[in-house]
């Protein structure tokens, strides 16, 4: 389970993203806020990839893999635009849990497209997380 520490770090940073994003969109249009965030991520990610020499792998990448990365980037961009607008309009403590309703969709798509198993236990866990997210609406 070498992935677990990274997943936990992702959760910590995502939580901080919600608070920092909410503070950032207070005086800036949400689309501009997303653009600024994207430039920072672009510079940061490329600096790491170049620093580790991973940018060379781009020349050997399969076109299919690049297509899916581009599509993933487009959906990420749309998600960020919607997320920052939601943060601008609503409280972070409600926006972030609703944003995480992507979890059941991810589990369903992983089962449908990737053939990943969904056990009764994981389905129950996802159901409880959905219920928890929906409870934040009241």
C-alpha positions in Angstrom: 0.0 0.0 0.0 2.7 2.5 -1.0 0.0 4.6 -2.5 -1.7 5.3 0.9 0.7 8.0 2.2 0.3 9.9 -1.1 -3.5 9.6 -0.9 -3.5 11.0 2.6 -1.2 13.9 1.6 -3.6 14.5 -1.3 -6.5 14.7 1.2 -4.6 17.1 3.4 -3.6 19.4 0.5 -7.2 19.2 -0.9 -8.5 20.4 2.4 -6.1 23.3 2.5 -7.0 24.1 -1.1 -10.6 24.6 -0.2 -9.8 27.1 2.6 -7.1 28.9 0.6 -9.3 29.0 -2.5 -12.2 30.4 -0.5 -9.9 33.2 0.8 -8.6 33.8 -2.6 -11.9 34.1 -4.5 -13.1 36.7 -2.0 -11.9 39.6 -4.1 -11.2 38.0 -7.5 -13.5 36.6 -10.2 -13.6 32.8 -9.9 -12.4 32.2 -13.5 -9.4 34.5 -12.9 -8.7 32.7 -9.6 -8.7 29.4 -11.5 -6.4 30.8 -14.1 -3.9 32.0 -11.5 -4.1 28.6 -9.7 -3.5 26.8 -13.0 -0.4 28.9 -13.8 1.1 28.1 -10.4 0.4 24.4 -10.9 1.8 24.5 -14.4 5.1 26.0 -13.3 5.3 23.8 -10.2 4.6 20.5 -12.0 6.9 21.3 -14.9 9.7 22.3 -12.5 9.4 18.9 -10.7 9.2 16.9 -14.0 12.2 18.7 -15.5 14.2 18.6 -12.2 13.7 14.8 -12.1 14.4 14.4 -15.8 11.0 12.9 -16.4 10.2 15.4 -19.2 12.2 13.2 -21.6 9.6 10.5 -21.4 7.2 12.7 -23.3 9.0 11.9 -26.5 8.2 8.2 -26.1 4.7 8.5 -24.7 2.0 6.6 -26.6 -0.5 8.9 -28.4 -3.4 7.1 -26.6 -1.9 7.9 -23.2 -1.4 11.5 -24.2 -5.0 11.7 -25.4 -6.3 10.5 -22.1 -4.0 12.9 -20.2 -5.3 15.8 -22.4 -8.9 14.7 -21.7 -8.1 14.4 -18.0 -6.7 17.9 -18.1 -9.8 19.3 -19.7 -12.1 17.7 -17.1 -9.8 18.9 -14.4 -10.1 22.4 -15.7 -13.8 22.3 -15.9 -13.9 20.9 -12.4 -11.7 23.7 -11.1 -13.8 26.4 -12.8 -17.0 25.0 -11.2 -15.3 24.5 -7.8 -13.9 28.0 -7.5 -17.3 29.5 -8.6 -19.0 27.3 -6.0 -16.5 28.5 -3.4 -17.2 32.1 -4.3 -20.9 31.6 -3.9 -21.0 29.2 -0.9 -19.3 28.2 2.3 -16.2 26.1 2.0 -17.5 23.7 4.7 -20.4 22.8 2.3 -18.8 23.1 -1.1 -15.9 20.8 -0.3 -18.0 17.8 0.8 -20.4 18.2 -2.2 -17.3 18.3 -4.5 -16.3 15.0 -3.0 -19.4 13.4 -4.4 -17.1 12.7 -7.2 -16.2 9.6 -5.1 -19.3 7.5 -6.0 -18.9 8.5 -9.7 -15.2 7.5 -9.6 -16.0 4.1 -8.0 -18.7 3.4 -10.5 -16.5 4.4 -13.5 -13.6 2.4 -12.1 -15.9 -0.6 -12.0 -17.5 0.0 -15.4 -14.4 1.0 -17.4 -11.4 -0.3 -15.5 -13.0 -3.5 -14.2 -12.1 -2.7 -10.6 -14.0 -4.7 -8.0 -16.7 -3.1 -5.8 -17.2 -5.1 -2.6 -20.2 -4.8 -0.3 -17.9 -3.2 2.2 -16.6 -0.6 -0.2 -20.1 0.1 -1.5 -21.3 0.7 2.1 -18.3 3.0 2.7 -19.1 5.0 -0.4 -22.7 5.1 0.6 -21.9 6.5 4.1 -19.6 9.1 2.5 -22.4 10.2 0.2 -24.8 10.4 3.1 -22.3 12.5 5.1 -21.8 14.8 2.1 -25.5 15.3 1.7 -26.0 15.9 5.4 -23.7 19.0 5.1 -26.4 20.6 2.9 -28.8 21.2 5.9 
